[in-house]
Amino acid sequence: QVQLVESGGGLVQPGGSLRLSCAASRSTFVFGGVAWYRQAPGKQRELVASLTIFSVANYADSVKGRFTISRDNVKNVVYLQMNSLKPDDTAVYYCKARRPGDSYEYWGQGTQVTVSS
């Protein structure tokens, strides 16, 4: 079973930056549509950003202009660059992906992002 593994989370001060990465446990996994979600304590999981197989990106209004989703097809990694972080961005961030032409959704275990002074 393929697993997605997120990394790059941590503690950062308001206004700071982090870059999250999402890689598959098998190098043969091909990323189709991908997305980043987050879940803050006591809140529902919400979509942060998505990227289609054709590299069309969409963002939640709360992160537009601050976050960028991208993929490296050579390294087979998906990224979420987060700039100008705010305390409200504090959450566990999850990567979700599908293989091209496959409806099955793979999820990572999540990585904690804490924005605090």
Steps between C-alpha positions, in 0.01 A plus 500: 500500500638838401525760771543874472751656737491868585792691644607857563263598777611671817480809715536836328440859603225707342616633166736210450509232233496123477508257211312175537590198291298194409666189362373152426642196677558339161703679237279350230195691623391759245320804634184603318283760668639606836381716786592629841247508781528620856317440823521729799396384849123491530447579133416300192765406250511760223647516154797734481626455145464261210690433181360309206700267281504787251659725766194714556515627858221613728524648846280569797428871529676507836835402346489663157810703432687336788510128419619327185441137406739340255640169391841374395441223249868401501520458876136388515422734786218744563566822689307764686697821539349706781600863542380778728372243745238600752393342830176395326709278272580278796373151421596150398561504126416197288595404149250323276569353160354286229669307226412619148168349396440346842233618743665348809631766736825459688555702817806578703522482877525876539764744615450759774542867420496739793518875448572677825726761649 
